[in-house]
Amino acid sequence: LNPYAPVLIMTTEIFRNKILDDPKSLSGYFWIIFDELHYLDNYERGTVWEESLIFLPKHMNFLGLSATIPNIKEIAEWLESIHKKPIKIVIEEKRPVPLHFFYQCNNEISENLSSLKRINPRRCRPNKINQLIHTLSLKDALPCIYFVFGRRRAEELAEGLQAYNFLTGKEQKEIIDLFNSLLARFNLEKEESAQRLFPLIRRGIGYHHAGMLPTLKEVMERLFCSRLLKVIFTTETFALGINMPSRSVVFDDLRKYYGRFVRPLKSRDFYQMAGRAGRRGIDKEGYVFSRINLNRIKIEEVKSVIYGGPEPVRSQLNTSYATVLNLYEKYKEEIFKIYSLSFHHFQSSRYHQKEALRLIEAKVNLLKQWGYIQNESLTPKGEFAKTAYGYELILSQLYETKILEQLDEFGLGVVSCAVVFEPRKNQYLPALSKNTRRIKAICEELFAEIKQRERKFRIYPQSKEPMFHLSNALEAWLRKTEFSKILALTDVDEGEVVRYFRMTVQILREINEAKVVSQILKERLKETCRVINRDIIDAERQLREG
């Protein structure tokens, strides 16, 4: 970040870290805007949002934006109670472009949900995508964003439409020229994944998901903005944070995985995606098509998704060890009073308040017993851990046992990547090099003790275990192997490889920021960062090329 820029754009995680580690760096900024404020309810990231709101610098004004918070009054009352400032609520009930709902069931298109009750689920004909595409064409409902809850299915559906051509001859020439120029700009001409898209692009079809290269995703976004891409098959990430409206939206299914189980979509998630239908100033209304299989979802569940109203935002507070250490350094034993400022405390029952407070106390006690805190001060190990958000215990144990000091650039890269990597279902662990097997064995021994201590203090969820699935690919990347060749060493999607390598760079930088790290290790960390953060991994390069 440029510390002198008049406007700073950052993730909520970076903002939270700044207000805890270096609040003076924000002294010249007087407004903070939180887009998608309902992320307070996100299981993985909600804690960061809540901590950012709790510890908001006193001189900063706050603006929160969201289209899906029914209990906004409750959130405003909470913020007023902790910051002692009036919060003004601005509610807009009317959509700029109204939504018109359609349902594909029994391979027929209907505008009346109640009419589907007469269909016998046992005799229900499968929905054909050709029938849906025909209807979209008749209604002049293109361009269309087609939401799919699976990367492979997004690609398969797109490739299954190659019999269609949605473009005129003039449009075909325009989109081919634009596609080729964007590939050249982002150095993607030789990428196999980019070439695989060409037969689709020339027909006005595309796909977009998190497994794609970040630069290739940006190419698809720009093609869609050009209005030449008429149908894009995408996962729900296309609905988050980027302004990509279309004439219509299609839901491949109204059920998705929430954690370990498939459930009907939350109404909030449905409208986050459905809200992409209808372009302001262009369309009089937006079309939303839901494909319904009565063997998978009941009519009552469909009604609840579409007409039940968004779910209230609930706190997901689960304060990290790093936050506990930063707060303990500042407030000592007064840290337990901080919980009373949280949204969790504000909206929870007494039982849940007690359990949340017990969890904070358990983390403080573990940190004291294990030598992170002594005599109401942070030890060198505690100083190290307070910068390693999310991965505190495993990294600080590697630091204390001098393992980090002994690792070369390959070892530092491998262990940092393993710490951040989370394998998807059915991803395999390849045969590892001798050096990586040694590092893995050390991490397993250290992590066994972490698990044992967390169980003793009843701390859940437990710390994340290092996973070495990307180690071979990272070692090859550190040897300056071409990116296209390292993909043969892993079954992880190329976009995920880029994301995890970038996360590896970030965690290496966080380790480097710890004041207790030796100069020798700092130099090694910087060199590891430099070698990893090149070519397609370098996010700044993507911005420069764009």
N, C-alpha and C positions, 0 to 999 in steps of 0.2 A: 504493500500500500504506500502511496505517496503521502507522507504525513502533512504536506502543505497544500494538498488539493482542497478546493472549496467544497467539493462533494465527495464523500467516501461511500463506495458500494461494497458491501461485504456480507458474508454469511453470518447468521446469528451466532454460530459457534465462535467466530473470530471476534465479534462484538462482545460476547460474554467474557472471553479471555482478556480482552482489552480493559474492560471496566473492573476486572478483578486484579489484573497484573500491572496495568499501566494506565490508570484513569486520567492522569494529567494529559495524556496524548489526545484526549477528546475535549480538552478545556475550551477550544475555539469553535466547537460545534454545538449548535443550540437546538437542533431538531433531530429526532430519530424517527424514521418511518419503518414500521413493521408491516410488510406486505404479507397477506395470507395469515392473519393473526390466529385463525383456528388451528394453526400448527401447535398451539398449546396442548392440543389433544392428541398429538402424534406420539405413539408409544416410544419410538426411538429418539426423537428430537425434542419432545415437549418440555423436558426438564431444562434444556438450554434456553428455550424461549421464556420459561417462567423465571429462571434465574436472571435473565437479561432484564426482565421487567421489574423484578424485586430490587436489583442493585443499580437501576437507572440513575446516572448522575443527577444531582439535585438541580443543576442549571439547565438540564435538557428538557425541552418540550417533547411530547409524544403524540404520534399519529398512528393509529392502527387501522388496517384495511382488511375487510373480509366480506364475502357474499353469503356466508353460511354460519352465522353465530346467532342462534335464537336466544341464548341467555346473555346477550351483550350487556344488559343492565347489571347482572351479577358481576361480570368482569369489571365494569366501570366502578361499581361500588367497592370492589376489592382494591383497585388501583387508587381510588380516592382515600381509602382507609390507610394505605401504607405510605402514600406520597403527600397526603394532606393538601392536594390540589384538586380543584373541580375538574371533572371529566365531562365533556359535552358529547352526547350521543347523537349522531346524524344517521337516520335510517331512510333509505329509499326503497319503497315497496314496489314501485313500478319498473319493470324491465324496459330498457330503451327499445328492444326488439322482442315482442312476445313470442313464446314457444308454442308450437303446435305438435301434439303427440300422435304418433302412429305405432301400430303393433303388427309385427309379422308373426303369425301363428297358424299352424295347419297349412303353411305355404300360401296364406292369403294375407293381404294388407288391410287392416281395419283401423278406424279412428276411435272406435268405441270399445273400451276395455271390458265393459260388462258383457258385450256380445260374445266374448271368448268363453264364457261360462257354459255355453251350449256344446262346446267341443269336448268329446270324450278323449281323455289323455291316452287311452289304450289304442285309439284309432287315429291319433294325431299324425298327420303326414309331416315328414321332415321339411324344414324351411330351406328352400333353395336360394342361394345368393343371386342367381340369375334373375329370379322373380323380383327380388329387392332392387337390383340394379336397374331393371326395366322400369320399375315404379319411380325410382329417383330420376331417371331420364325423362319420363313423361311429365313429372311435376317440375321439371327444370330445377331440381334440387341439388345440383352440383355447383361448386365444389363440396365435397363431403369428407368429414373426418370419421373414420370407422374405428371405434375403440375395441381392442381385443385384450384379454387378460393372459397373454402369453406371447413371448417373442417369436417362437417358431411358427405359431399359428398366424401371426401378423404377416410373416414372409410367405407362408403357404397360401393364404387367401389372396395376397397381392399377385403371386405368380399364377394362381388359378384364374385370373381375369385377363390373361394375355390374348384371349379371343376378342376382347373389346378394344376399341380405339376411341378415346373421348376427345381427340384433337382434330382440328382441321389441318390441312397441309401447311398453312402459314404458321399455325401454333406449333406444329411438330418441329419445323425448322427453328423457331424461336427457342423452344425448350431444349433442343439438342445443343444449340449454340450456347445457351446460358449454362447448361449442365457441364459442357466441356470447359467453359471459361472458369467455372467455379472449381472444377477438379484441378485445373492448372494452378489456380490461385492458392489452393490448399495442398498442393503437391500430392494429389490423390490419383493421378492418371494411371499409375501402375498397380494400384490396389485392386485385388481381385474382387473384394466386396463392392467396390464402386462400379466395376465393369459388370457385375452381376445385375446391377440396377438398370443398366442402359436399356434393355428391351422393354422394361416397364415404363421408364421415364418417357420414352418416345411415344407411348400410348396415353400419357397423362395419369399414370399410376405410380404409387410409391409406398414405402413403409418407413417406420421410424421407431426405434426402441433403444433402451439403455445398453444393449449389447453391441451397438454400432460404434464405430470410431466417432469421437466428439466432433471432429471436423466434417465427417460425412453426415452426421445429424444436422449440422449447421447448413450444409448444402441442401438437404431436404427441406429444411425450414425456409430457406430463401426461395427455393422452387415453389413452395406452397404460397408464399407471400406474393409471388409473381402472378398468381391466379392461373398459371398454366398447368399446375398439377391438380387434377380434378378429383381424384380419390386417393386418400392416404390412409393406410392401415397402421395403427399405432397403439402402443400401450398407454396407460393413463398418464405417464410422465409428460405427454404432449399437452395435457390440460394444466400443468403447473408452471406458473411463472413466465410463460411466453405467450404473447398476445397473438394467437393464431385463429381468428374466427373463420367460420365457413357458413355456407347456406344451410347445411344439414349436418347432423351427427347421427351415427348409428352405433348401437350397443350390440355387440356380438352375443352377449349374455348379460343377465342382471344378477349374476352370482360371481364371486371371486374369493380367492384365499385371503382370509384374515388370520394371520399367524399360521396355525396348523390346520385350520378348518375352512371349508368352503361354505360361505354364507351369502344371503342376499346382500346386495350393495347397500351401504349406508346411504341414506337420502342425501347427506352432505356430499359424499363422493359422487353420487349420480349427478347432482346439479353442478358440481365443479366441472364435470365433463360436458353435460348437456348445455351448460352456459356458453359453450363455444359456438352453438348454432345461432345464426342470425347476425349479419354484419351491419353495424350501425351506419345509417346513411345510405345503405345499399338495399337491404332486404326489409320488407314489411313485416315478415315473421320468420322465425327459424324453425326448421323441421327436426324433430327428434324421433328416430325410429328405434324401437326395441324389439329384438328378435327373441321370441319366447318359446321355450320348450316346456310344455305342461308336465312332462315327466321329470323335469329338474326343478321347477319352481311353481308354486301355487299362485292363483290369481290374487289371493289376499296379500301374499308377499309382494307381488308386483305393485299393488295399490299402495302398500306401505312405503315402498321405495320411492314412488313418484308423487304420492299425495300425502304422505305421512308427516312431512315437514322435517327439516334438518335436526339432527340429534344435538342436545346441549353439549357444549365443550366441557370436558372434565379434565382436571389436573392429572398429569402423568409424572409428577415429581418423584425423582429418584436420584438424589444428590450424589455426584461422583466423589471419589476420594480426593481428586485434585481440588474440587470446590471446597470440600470439608477442610483441607489443609490451608487453602488461601483464606478461608473465613476464620479458621482457628488462629492463624497468624495475626489477623487483624482484631478479632473479638475475644480470643482466649476462651474461657469457660462460658462466656456470654453467647457463644455460638448457638446454644440450644434455644435461645430466645428468637433467633433469626427465623426459625421454622414458623413462628406465629405470624410472620409477614407473608407467608406463601399463600398462593391461591388454593393449594391443597388443604391447608388449615382452614381457610375461609369457607370452603364449600363442603368439607367432610364431616362425617359423624364423629362423635367423641372417640369411638373405638378406632376408626381409621386414623384419627389424629395421633392417638397414643402409639399405634403401630409405626407410623411414619417417624415420630420422634424417637421411638426405640431403635429404628434402623439407623438414624443419624448417630445416636449414642453408641450403637454397636460399632459403627465405622470409626468413631473417635477412639473407642477402647481398643479396637484392633490396631489402629495406628500407633497408639501409645505403647501397647504391649510389644509391638514388633519394631520399636525404635525409630518411628517416624517423628514422634513428638516426645520430648523430654523436658521436664521443668517448665512447662507451658511455652516452650519454644520449638520450632522445627529444627530437627537435626539435619546434617548434610543430605541424608537419604530423603527426608521430608522435603527439603528444598528442591531436590531433583524431581520428586514425584509430583510436586504441585504444578509443573509445566506439562506433564504428560497426560493430558485429559483423555480419559477413557481407557488408558492402558497403563495406569499408574503402578500397580503392584508388580507385574511381570518385568517391566522396564527398570523399575527402581531396584528390584532384586538382582537383575543382571548388572546394574551399576554397582551395587554394594559388594557383590561377590567378585568384582573386577573383571567380569567377563567382557563387558563392553570395551574396556581398555585393551583387552587382548585381541579383539577382533580386527581383521583387516577390512578393506572396503567391501569385499564380497560378503564377509560375515555380517557386517553392519547392515548392508542392504537386505540380505536374506532374513535376518531376525526381525527387522523393522517391517518388512513386507508380511511376514508370518503373523506378526502382532495385529495388523490391520485387516488381513484377509479373512473373509467369511465365505466358505464354499456354499454353492447352491446345491440343491438336492441332486444326488447321484453323480456329483463330480468326483473324479478319482484322484488319489494321491499317487503321483508317478514315483518310479524308483529314483532315489535321491543320491547325490554325490556323497562321497565319504565325509567331506567337511560339513555338509549340511546335516547329515545324519548325526554327527557329533553335536552340532548346535541344537538340533531337535531333541536329543537325549537330555542335554542340560536344561532346556526349557521345560521339558516334561517333568523333570525332577523338581524344579522350582515351582512349577504350576501345581504339582501335587500338594506341596505345602500350602500354597495359596488357598486351594480348595478346602484343605483340612481346617485352616484357620477361619475361613468364611463360614464353614459349617458350624464350627464351635460357637461363633457369635450370631448364628442364624441370619446371615446376610444373603439376601436374594433380591434380584437375580445375581448370580455369581459373576466374577470377572471372566472375560472372554479368553479362551485358550488359544495360543498361537497355532496357526494352521499353515503348513508348508507346501500347499498345492502349487503355488506359483514360483517356488524356489528355483527350479531349473530354468524357467523362462527369465527370471530376474538375473541369474548368474550369466546367462547368454547375453542379455542386454548390457550387463556390466563389461562384458568382453567386446562390446561394440558390434554385436551381431545385428543384422538388419531386422527391423520389426516384423516384416512378413515371415521371416524364417523362425523367429522365436515362437510363433503361434503353433508350430508343429509340436512344441514341447509341452503344450497344455490343452485341456478341453474348455478352458475359460474363454468366453466371447471376447473378441478383440477390444470392444469398447470397455469391458470390465477390466481387461488387462491395463489399459490406459488409466482408468480410474484408480485402480489399486496402486499402480506405480506412482501416480500423482499423490496419493495418500501416503505412500512410503516416503516420498520427498518431504511431505508436510511433517510427518512424525520425526524424521531426521532433523528437521529444522527446530522442532520443539525441544528435542534432546539437546541440541546445540545451544538453545537459549538458557538452559539451566546454568546458574552462576557457578555451581560446584564442579562442573565438568572441566577437566584439565585441558590445557592448550593443545597438547598433542592429539587428544581425542577430538577436539573441536576441528582441527585441521583435517583429520580423517573423515569426520562427518561432512564437512564442506565438500571434500573431494568426491565422496560417495554421492552426495546430492547433485553435484555438477555432472557426473557421468550418467546418472539416471535421468536427470531432467534435461534431455536433449530431444531434438527432432519432434516427433509426434507427441511425446510426453510433455513437452514444454507448453503449458497453457498460455503463457504470454506470447509465444510465437503465433499461436492460433489467433489471438486478438490482433497482433500486428498484421498478419496476412489477410485477415478479414476486413 
